[in-house]
Amino acid sequence: MNSSEAHSDVIIIGAGLSGMPLCRHPTAVKIKNAAFEIFDKGNEIGGTWSENTYPNLSCDIPSQLYSYSFAPNPEWSMTYTSQPEILAYIKRVAHTIQSRIHLNQECVSARWLEDQDLWRVEFLDRTTNDTFVRHSRVLFTAAGFLDIPKGPKSIANIQEFGGRIFHSSHWDHEVDFGGKDVVVVGNGASANQLVPWLLKNTGLRSLVQVVRSAQWIAPKDNQPIRKAQKWVLRNIPFTNRLYRWWLAMKLDLAFVAFKDSTLGRHVRSMLEASLVSYMEKTAPSQYHSILVPSYAFGAKRAILDHGYLSLDNPKAKLIKSQNLTVVGTNQIAGENGIVYPADLIILANGFKTAQLLTPMAITGLDGLNLRDLWERGSDGARAYMGVMVSGFPNLFLLTGPNTLPSGHSTLLGIENSVTYILRLLEPLLSSEGTSKKPHSSTIEVKKDAEDAFNRFVERRMKGLVYTSNVSTWYIDQRTGRNHLVWPGSQLEFWWSRCVEVIRWADFVLSKKKTT
Ligand SMILES: Cc1cc2nc3c(=O)[nH]c(=O)nc-3n(C[C@H](O)[C@H](O)[C@H](O)COP(=O)(O)OP(=O)(O)OC[C@H]3O[C@@H](n4cnc5c(N)ncnc54)[C@H](O)[C@@H]3O)c2cc1C
């Protein structure tokens, strides 16, 4: 790529699951005809699914629902797909747009040029360390919300540690665990998957797992998909689509349990009782008080059991501690002072979800800076329908604030947001217009419409379990606001984004100022 200030119609930042459907989605025909380009800082496409390669990683959503509607895959091998299979699927889907994808290119900043109605986007080429600039009419951020790993902040004196330390999202496949004392920090979805693998496959000497808060853990019935089922999905028209609808509706039923209504509380207490019974039956009794949550089911995303609860391996020990301290080159202590040997520390402590768009600096109208607005402003991260922010024309966000359907397929949510954005883009990408949607060069959401939408989100959120007093990555600790989860079912999300008439009065559509 040369360093000239080249021009594209559409620039997409991120080649993960969000970046791809923009170009392959059936309603994206107009984008296909436009000059679009995808830039990703990684050296492979796939985002989450290329970065996270730790053993035993698989999806927590049935495979058929963790695939695009426009690229159904009857060949999934298991009920819940493994990471290598998902990555191979993403690469297959991206095959036809390969030439539009630029890897190792990190977006460092983007600035709206008011006099030209263009985004000026600055990149760092990670292979040469050179910077270069591209211009585009439309800018998409598809940079993910679980992309920046948390560091070892909760471990005091870490500089004294003499062993190896790495995050689960940067798994070191060269490490020989044989005869080693391993400490795993965290007990979320990643730890739940990799701890049983470590105990079963590595010949390690001891494993101490540090739990900060309990998780609701449910059984995972992961089975090979039978040949007959694959044949039906492959050969009988519409079965794949029907099956996806059925799976989506089934998962959506759980949303009732997230409500603070009489029915919600009743369903929730039944679910909680059955999960407590499962967890207590499966896990050794000395760990029940550490493992069984005291907060409402749904306040955090529930975890599927990958054999984790059978912690009766004599090499394994579970401890509860908010903080750790390195007390010797190869020793670590919990908050009660008990010391454990540690040759290796694996951080399975999640991602920095409070920084939704960092490290990109995005500047809109009148020098308005999105990072300042979201990370320093009193409201935190907010957007209209999760996809547009007032003051930032022609900027579209994927996995933006309050777009994550809790307990459901993130991918389905992404596709619904994509469909909504493509509907919004019509006046920009078509050559003709109507009275409501005149052909335009810019689209910007009005501030009062954005505020009204967020008041609606706050109102809905109050009636749900997500606001329970529990520490979760859904909540921005600075504002105390749940800025990730959509406060409704997936069905409502789909309806509001894909079916409901667009409120064009909420937007300012305008013509190009200069030619
Ligand atoms: C370990 C793990 C397991 C998960 N499992 C599930 C699951 O089972 N079910 C589920 O529904 N969800 C799951 N998720 C959530 C998952 O992140 C989403 O489902 C989905 O993969 C998000 O896709 P994305 O494209 O929006 O983001 P990502 O996959 O994070 O991709 C974002 C891309 O943007 C790129 N990028 C970021 N910043 C820049 C920049 N400045 N310049 C250029 N490129 C940039 C990154 O390199 C990355 O490739 C999981 C997440 C993780 C981390």
The ligand as an ORCA input file, in Angstrom:
! r2SCAN-3c Opt
* xyz 0 1
  C     -12.466    -15.680     24.311
  C     -13.779    -15.174     23.826
  C     -14.837    -16.037     23.615
  C     -16.061    -15.565     23.172
  N     -17.077    -16.448     23.009
  C     -18.285    -15.990     22.623
  C     -19.364    -16.905     22.473
  O     -19.202    -18.085     22.708
  N     -20.578    -16.423     22.099
  C     -20.766    -15.089     21.846
  O     -21.893    -14.713     21.490
  N     -19.751    -14.202     21.961
  C     -18.522    -14.614     22.350
  N     -17.493    -13.735     22.491
  C     -17.703    -12.353     22.150
  C     -17.039    -12.081     20.776
  O     -16.102    -11.071     20.957
  C     -18.037    -11.708     19.734
  O     -18.939    -12.743     19.603
  C     -17.424    -11.439     18.342
  O     -16.325    -12.258     18.038
  C     -17.049     -9.984     18.241
  O     -16.627     -9.753     16.935
  P     -16.095     -8.324     16.513
  O     -15.699     -8.429     15.087
  O     -17.096     -7.290     16.857
  O     -14.869     -8.030     17.459
  P     -13.441     -8.735     17.511
  O     -13.565    -10.162     17.202
  O     -12.830     -8.319     18.786
  O     -12.664     -8.078     16.290
  C     -12.271     -6.742     16.332
  C     -11.137     -6.569     15.347
  O     -10.809     -5.179     15.313
  C      -9.413     -5.051     15.257
  N      -9.038     -3.741     15.800
  C      -9.272     -3.254     17.042
  N      -8.773     -2.018     17.170
  C      -8.216     -1.723     15.968
  C      -7.517     -0.583     15.470
  N      -7.306      0.492     16.217
  N      -7.077     -0.614     14.184
  C      -7.270     -1.697     13.393
  N      -7.915     -2.808     13.832
  C      -8.377     -2.806     15.094
  C      -8.869     -6.198     16.105
  O      -7.544     -6.531     15.737
  C      -9.866     -7.312     15.770
  O      -9.411     -8.104     14.700
  C     -16.247    -14.177     22.929
  C     -15.182    -13.299     23.154
  C     -13.960    -13.788     23.597
  C     -12.825    -12.826     23.823
*
